[in-house]
């Protein structure tokens, strides 16, 4: 039992070190649907693309959801997106 506990602890420490060392990935960006001009936050970590494909990326990728929501809010205020 002690060996198993030690093995789990070593695996946890190793995975934690890998997470800390790996660079942060930009996971979110804002898309705008062409027909309706509705803006939507899209998560790039999803294995699929938005469907249908009549959309346009309107922001660069960001690491945090909060920063993309701030961009969406400013675009709504300027009239570049609709609800």
N, C-alpha and C positions, 0 to 999 in steps of 0.2 A: 504494500500500500504506500509506503514511503517513496518507493521508486516512482510510482505513478504520479504522486503529488509533485515530486521533484521534476519529473518530465513535463507535467502541465505548467509548472512555474517557469521552466526554461523556455517552453514554447511561447508562453505569454510575453515574456521579456523580449524574445526575439521578434515576435510580431509587432510589439510596441516600438521597438527600435526601427523596424522597417517603415512603419507608418510615419514616424517622426522624420526620417531621412528622405522619404519620397516627396517630391515637389507637389505643391497644391495645384490641382487641376481646375481650370475654368469650366464650370459645369452648367452655367445658365446664360441664356441670351434672350433677347426680345425679338419676336417675329410679328409681322403684320400681314394679315390675310388680305389679298388683293381685292376681292369682290366686296367685302364689307368694311375694310380698313380697321378691323378690330385688332388690337394688340394683345399678345399673349406671351407669357413667360414660358420658355421651353427649356426643359432639363436635358442637357446634352449627354448625360449618363444613361439615358434610355437607349436601348439598342435599335430603335426604329426612328424614322423621320416622320414629321407631321404629314397627315393625309387629309384632304387632297393636297397636292403639291403647289397650289396657287398662293404661296406665301413668300415673303421676303424678309431676310434678316435685317433688322433695323438698329442693332447694337452689336458691339463686339462682345465676345464671351467674358463673363465675370465669375469670380469664385463664390460670391455670396448672393443669396436670393434678395437680400435687402437692397443691395446696390442696383439690381435690375428693376426692382419694384419702384425705386426712386426715379429711375430713368422713365419708366412707364408713366408715373405720375406727372413728370414734367412734360412728356409728350402729350398727355391728355389735356393738360392746362394750355398748351400751345395749339391744340386742335389738330395735331398730326396723327392722332389715334382716336378711335371712337370706342365707346363701351360696347 
